[in-house]
Amino acid sequence: MSGSNPFENLQEQLDDAAQYLDVGEDVLERLKHPERVLETTLSVEMDDGSLETFKAFRSQFNGDRGPYKGGIRYHPDVSRDEVKALSGWMVYKTAVADIPYGGGKGGIVIDPDEYSDGELERVTRAFATELRPFIGVDKDVPAPDVNTGQREMNWIKDTYETLENTTEPGVITGKAPENGGSAGRVEATGRSTMFAAREVFDYLGKDIEGASVAVQGYGNAGSVAASLIDDLGADVVAVSDSSGAIYNSDGFDTRKVKQYKAETGSVTGYGAATDELSNRDLLTLDVDLLVPAALENAVNGDLARDVQADVVVEAANGPLTPDADDVLTERGVHVVPDILANAGGVTVSYFEWVQNRQRFQWTEARVNDELEALITDAFDAMTDAYEKNDLPNFRTAAYVVAVQRVVDAYEGSGSWP
Ligand code: NAD
């Protein structure tokens, strides 16, 4: 795999999974390209009265299993190819979780730190105006991604509803609870990571109680995963953020570390009986479970040779390079892939959409129970495929399950003349 162009990487992953499936070249070719990509230029008035232009994209990769679903990213590195690739990965994430969605993704080429709140609101509303004919509760349902959150989702919903002269909260997910957001959404990614860790330990006949755990990245996904895995009786002995890593062989009180980070801005400096480590050292600690929950490409092929964890559960998207994946497979380290382990985020987005359509709010307990059922079913489907097809690793198994579901939906729809 080249590693350079994310869209080519996606296409190669599909080819890899297809080796184990009965899918024709023609169908595979169809599934390798987005159905459509909107590319637009937003012209927005700045606070000083000048006009500035921004490139923006929305890729609708595949809608055979339901409305396109996926986030909107604000970042200077957003590109057409990145958006296309991310929209494709959403197709397989929603398929492996077996929620009735396709995959989409959007983005604006912008560094949000450079703009005022008012400017960001006008940029967001300009994008929402361009998106309006393409999105809709049964067409394409965006969500937050890097540098966007509840605030941006609320602006998009409000713009859409105003232009359409309707109330349709299900047009977008990741909203604030008072604007139609779901209970449990903020914790959902960390929670599905915990379910994945629990299931894989059980599958491998290992005891999660007393297991030692290192968590890279102590943000939304990492800190919630750490606390919920801690609640299972494991010992979270090391955590890190961009400022560095900390280690305590007795295990941390994960909620106190979170509180400390909220107060001081970092995990480093926490507690008296704590050793400071480098971020690299955390990744190669001799622990039972490693949870990468920071950024993509955290572990490359070289580093993977030094990883001592027996199991890796990917809370982050793409934390292992393809080389690292090969090395870990060769070394017998079991990796639960991102498309399953962090699927809690999109799954609870789906529950938000269901609640919006029902005009009925679920309790947090119901959200968590439904999430548990979907993630454990997804895990079982992955391990069934792994065993039945004698696959090299869990990632390939998850893709085999997902691609088969998309192929079935595509072929089941018949052909359009
Ligand atoms: P976040 O910004 O809340 O947290 C990221 C954390 O990583 C921060 O604590 C940051 O300091 C730390 N970090 C950055 N560079 C680091 C490094 N080199 N070493 C150690 N720590 C480092 O982000 P998040 O929402 O928790 O997302 C984390 C990952 O999970 C991303 O890959 C994201 O795509 C993925 N993810 C998140 C969600 C979600 O719902 N939040 C859903 C699916 C996937």
Residues whose N, C-alpha, C, O or C-beta is under 5 A from the ligand:
A	BS01	NAD	T189 Q216 G217 Y218 G219 N220 A221 G222 S240 D241 S242 N279 A293 A294 L295 E296 A315 A316 N317 N342 G345
